[in-house]
Amino acid sequence: MRLGINLGYWGAGMDSDNLAVAQEADRLGYSVCWAAEAYGSDAPSVLSWVAAQTERIDIGSAIFQIPARTPAMTAMTAATLDSLSGGRFRLGLGVSGPQVSEGWYGVKFDKPLARTREYVDIIRKAMSRERLSYEGQHWTLPLPGGPGKPLKLTVHPEREHIPLYIAAIGPKNLEQTGEIADGALLIFPSADHLEETAITHLRAGREKAGRTMDGFDVCPTLPLALGEDKDVSALADMFRPYTALYVGGMGSRKQNFYNQLAQRMGYEKEAAEIQDKYLSGDKDGAAAAIPERLIDQTTLLGSVERIAERMQAYAAAGVTTLTLAPAGFTLDERLASLRAGTEALERAGLA
């Protein structure tokens, strides 16, 4: 099992430290450094900045938002980043959610699975450097009846095949991801529930495409907080606002994929309470309503030994790249968490 690092969003308060974190991850042999985007910082700018000041670590988008760019623009960006980084780019895609898609980008959040499939088809075709023409439900290239003509990407990516990942949570999205992508970006993964909440659906998609799980990258992100095992409850409290935001406030009441995931993990009553409180404006109450076990199941908390045991569980459940979001109030604490991740992987016998 490999390790990755997620820098999150630029502008989240730890910007001055992020380059040092990425460079330390590069030095320690981490496999990939991911950057996110929502409606603030854009991921390509951050990834370019990191790629220019690191040597070996891959850079990846987790995610480029599908409503933010045309598929041809995403292919251009992917090819450019792969070329500039010397073949170190991984393309992660996601549909975002209805609030961001419609409120920020003005793109209707409808038929996300069909839209994703067409988007991937066009990207694959564009990056193969054949002349781009496509007839689909959501995109038609060139536009009919106009002056447009099929064009060919002029940038040569460093690699013939840039790994393509999709952020997936729901069963249908996971199955499609297994069918059309090279990897899956997961969030709030519990090793105890990974088979029924993710792997079984990914495997079904791989089988539909005539493939096995061999070579497919199962890549969840987990926050990590280093400390003594007796302080796990206090460490879990650090992630209450984070968990409340996703389970309670992401999407809408009817379309919150993270809330639905918590329900599939056995927290139906708790997920409803968290969402009710969060959407009514009681964010503190929503955070307080989160069961400690839910946080502990979806993070890495405690000593290096405890984290190593959890890593073994994730590897056994089918994870191939474990992406860490190291917590810490200072740069030294974040760097210590990075080093603990490497040490834990070695103690787990997974390095």
C-alpha positions in Angstrom: 0.0 0.0 0.0 1.3 3.4 -1.0 0.8 6.7 0.9 -0.5 10.1 -0.5 -0.9 13.5 1.0 -3.9 15.8 0.5 -3.2 19.6 0.9 -6.9 20.4 0.8 -8.0 23.9 -0.3 -5.7 26.8 -0.8 -6.9 29.6 1.5 -7.9 27.2 4.3 -5.4 28.9 6.8 -2.3 26.7 6.4 -1.2 28.0 3.0 2.3 29.1 4.0 3.1 25.6 5.3 1.7 23.6 2.3 4.8 23.7 0.2 6.9 22.5 3.1 4.4 19.7 3.7 4.5 18.7 0.0 8.3 18.8 -0.1 8.6 16.7 3.1 6.2 14.1 1.6 8.3 14.1 -1.5 11.5 13.5 0.6 9.8 10.7 2.5 8.7 8.9 -0.6 5.0 9.6 -0.6 3.4 8.5 -3.9 1.1 11.5 -4.7 0.2 15.0 -3.5 -3.4 15.9 -4.2 -5.0 19.4 -4.2 -8.7 20.2 -4.0 -11.0 22.9 -5.3 -14.6 24.0 -4.4 -15.4 27.7 -4.9 -12.2 29.3 -3.9 -8.7 28.2 -5.0 -8.4 26.3 -8.2 -6.5 23.0 -8.2 -4.4 23.4 -11.4 -2.6 26.5 -10.0 -1.7 24.8 -6.8 -0.5 21.7 -8.5 1.7 23.7 -10.9 3.2 25.4 -7.9 3.9 22.1 -6.1 5.2 20.4 -9.2 7.8 23.1 -9.8 9.2 22.7 -6.3 9.2 18.9 -5.9 11.1 16.2 -7.6 9.5 12.7 -7.4 6.0 12.9 -5.9 3.1 12.7 -8.3 0.6 15.6 -8.3 -3.1 15.0 -8.6 -6.4 16.8 -8.7 -8.8 15.7 -6.0 -10.8 16.9 -7.7 -11.2 19.0 -10.9 -14.9 19.8 -10.8 -16.7 18.6 -13.9 -19.1 21.6 -14.1 -16.2 24.0 -13.9 -14.6 23.1 -17.3 -15.5 21.7 -20.6 -14.0 18.3 -21.1 -11.6 19.6 -23.8 -10.3 22.2 -21.4 -9.7 19.5 -18.8 -7.8 17.4 -21.3 -5.6 20.5 -22.2 -4.9 21.1 -18.5 -4.1 17.5 -17.8 -1.8 17.2 -20.8 0.0 20.5 -19.8 0.4 19.5 -16.1 1.8 16.1 -17.1 4.2 17.7 -19.5 5.4 20.4 -17.1 5.8 17.9 -14.2 7.7 15.3 -16.2 4.9 12.7 -16.2 3.8 13.1 -12.6 0.1 14.2 -13.1 -3.0 12.2 -12.0 -6.4 13.4 -13.2 -9.1 13.2 -10.5 -12.6 14.3 -11.5 -15.9 14.8 -9.7 -19.4 16.2 -10.3 -19.2 18.3 -7.1 -22.7 18.9 -5.7 -25.9 20.7 -6.6 -25.2 23.8 -4.6 -21.8 24.4 -6.1 -22.7 23.2 -9.6 -25.8 25.3 -9.9 -25.0 28.2 -7.5 -21.4 28.8 -8.5 -21.0 27.5 -12.1 -24.6 27.9 -13.3 -24.6 24.3 -14.5 -27.7 22.2 -13.9 -27.0 19.2 -11.6 -28.8 16.6 -13.6 -27.9 13.1 -14.8 -24.5 13.2 -13.1 -23.6 9.6 -14.1 -24.3 10.1 -17.8 -22.5 13.5 -17.8 -19.5 11.9 -16.1 -19.3 9.1 -18.7 -19.4 11.5 -21.6 -16.9 13.8 -20.0 -14.4 10.9 -19.5 -15.0 9.7 -23.1 -14.2 13.1 -24.5 -11.1 13.5 -22.3 -9.8 10.1 -23.3 -10.3 10.9 -26.9 -8.7 14.3 -26.7 -5.7 13.0 -24.9 -5.2 10.3 -27.4 -4.5 13.2 -29.8 -6.9 12.1 -32.4 -9.2 14.7 -34.1 -11.9 15.4 -31.6 -15.5 14.8 -32.6 -18.3 13.5 -30.3 -22.0 13.1 -30.4 -23.6 12.7 -27.0 -26.5 13.8 -24.9 -24.5 16.6 -23.1 -21.8 17.5 -25.5 -21.6 17.6 -29.3 -18.3 18.4 -30.9 -18.0 20.2 -33.2 -21.2 22.1 -32.9 -23.5 21.2 -35.8 -24.2 23.8 -38.6 -21.3 26.1 -37.6 -17.7 26.9 -38.6 -16.2 24.5 -36.1 -14.1 21.5 -37.2 -12.5 18.6 -35.4 -9.3 19.6 -33.9 -6.4 17.7 -32.4 -4.6 18.4 -29.1 -1.3 20.0 -29.8 0.4 19.4 -26.4 2.1 16.1 -26.0 1.6 14.6 -22.5 4.7 13.0 -21.0 2.9 9.7 -20.8 0.7 8.0 -23.3 -1.9 7.2 -20.5 -2.5 9.7 -17.7 -4.2 7.9 -14.8 -7.8 9.0 -14.4 -9.7 8.9 -11.1 -13.3 9.6 -10.2 -14.5 10.8 -6.8 -17.4 8.4 -6.0 -19.6 7.7 -3.0 -22.9 6.3 -4.2 -23.3 2.7 -5.4 -24.1 3.6 -9.0 -21.3 6.1 -9.2 -18.8 3.6 -7.7 -19.9 0.9 -10.2 -19.4 3.3 -13.1 -16.1 4.4 -11.7 -14.9 0.8 -11.7 -16.0 0.5 -15.3 -14.5 3.6 -16.8 -11.7 4.9 -14.5 -8.2 3.8 -13.3 -8.9 4.6 -9.7 -11.5 5.8 -7.2 -11.2 8.7 -4.8 -13.1 7.9 -1.6 -13.9 10.0 1.5 -15.1 9.0 4.9 -14.0 5.4 4.3 -14.3 2.9 7.2 -12.1 -0.2 6.9 -14.9 -2.1 8.7 -17.5 -1.2 6.0 -15.3 -0.7 2.9 -16.3 -3.9 1.2 -20.1 -3.3 1.2 -19.9 0.5 0.8 -17.3 0.7 -2.0 -15.3 -2.3 -3.1 -18.2 -4.6 -4.1 -19.6 -1.8 -6.4 -16.2 -1.0 -7.9 -15.6 -4.7 -8.5 -19.0 -5.0 -10.3 -17.9 -2.1 -12.6 -14.6 -3.7 -13.3 -16.3 -7.0 -14.2 -18.7 -5.1 -16.5 -15.7 -3.8 -18.4 -14.1 -7.3 -18.5 -11.4 -6.4 -15.9 -10.4 -7.4 -12.4 -9.4 -5.1 -9.5 -5.7 -5.7 -10.4 -4.2 -2.3 -11.2 -7.2 -0.3 -10.1 -6.2 2.3 -7.4 -8.5 2.4 -4.4 -7.6 5.8 -2.9 -9.4 7.0 0.2 -8.5 10.2 2.1 -8.2 10.0 5.9 -7.4 12.8 8.4 -4.5 11.8 10.7 -3.9 13.1 14.2 -0.9 11.8 16.1 -1.1 11.5 19.9 -1.3 9.1 22.8 -3.9 6.4 22.7 -5.4 7.6 25.9 -6.2 10.9 24.2 -8.1 9.4 21.2 -11.4 11.1 22.3 -9.7 14.5 22.3 -8.1 13.8 19.0 -11.5 12.8 17.6 -13.0 16.1 18.7 -10.6 17.9 16.3 -12.6 16.5 13.4 -16.1 17.1 14.6 -16.5 20.3 12.6 -15.1 18.6 9.5 -17.4 15.6 9.8 -20.4 17.8 10.6 -19.8 19.9 7.5 -19.9 16.9 5.2 -22.5 14.7 6.9 -24.7 17.7 7.8 -24.1 20.5 5.4 -22.8 19.2 2.0 -25.3 19.2 -0.9 -28.9 19.6 0.1 -31.3 17.8 2.4 -32.3 15.4 -0.4 -28.9 15.1 -2.1 -26.2 14.7 0.5 -24.0 11.8 -0.6 -21.9 11.9 2.7 -25.0 11.7 4.8 -26.2 8.7 2.8 -22.9 7.0 3.3 -23.1 7.5 7.1 -26.5 5.9 6.9 -25.1 2.9 5.0 -22.5 2.5 7.7 -25.2 2.0 10.2 -25.7 5.6 11.5 -29.2 6.3 10.1 -30.6 8.0 13.2 -27.4 9.9 14.0 -27.0 11.1 10.4 -30.5 12.5 10.4 -29.9 14.4 13.6 -26.6 15.8 12.4 -28.2 17.1 9.2 -31.2 18.5 11.0 -29.1 20.5 13.4 -26.6 21.7 10.8 -29.2 22.9 8.3 -31.1 24.7 11.1 -27.9 26.7 11.9 -26.8 24.7 15.0 -23.4 23.7 13.7 -22.1 23.2 17.3 -25.0 20.9 18.0 -24.4 19.0 14.8 -20.8 18.5 15.7 -21.7 17.3 19.2 -24.2 14.8 17.8 -21.5 12.9 15.9 -20.7 9.6 17.5 -17.1 9.3 18.4 -17.0 5.9 16.8 -17.9 7.3 13.4 -15.0 9.7 13.6 -12.6 7.1 14.8 -13.7 4.7 12.0 -13.0 7.3 9.3 -9.7 8.9 10.6 -6.3 7.7 11.8 -5.9 8.7 15.5 -3.5 8.0 18.2 0.0 6.4 18.4 2.1 5.2 15.6 1.3 1.6 16.7 -2.5 2.3 16.7 -2.3 3.9 13.3 -0.2 1.0 11.9 -3.0 -1.4 13.0 -5.6 0.7 11.2 -3.4 0.8 8.1 -3.3 -3.0 8.1 -7.1 -3.1 8.2 -7.4 -0.7 5.3 -4.9 -2.7 3.2 -6.8 -5.9 4.0 -10.0 -4.2 2.9 -8.5 -3.4 -0.5 -7.0 0.1 -0.2 -4.0 0.5 -2.5 -3.2 4.2 -1.9 -4.0 5.7 1.5 -4.1 9.5 1.3 -3.4 11.3 4.5 -4.6 14.7 5.6 -2.2 15.4 8.5 -3.7 17.5 11.3 -1.7 20.0 13.3 -1.8 23.5 14.6 1.8 24.2 13.5 4.0 23.2 10.6 6.1 21.0 12.9 3.0 19.1 14.0 1.9 18.5 10.4 5.4 17.4 9.5 5.5 15.0 12.5 2.2 13.5 11.3 3.7 13.0 7.9 6.7 11.2 9.3 4.4 9.1 11.6 2.5 8.0 8.5 5.7 6.6 7.0 6.7 5.0 10.2 3.3 3.4 10.7 3.3 2.0 7.2 6.7 0.4 7.9 5.5 -1.0 11.2 2.5 -2.4 9.5 4.7 -4.3 7.0 3.2 -2.5 4.1 6.0 -0.3 2.9 
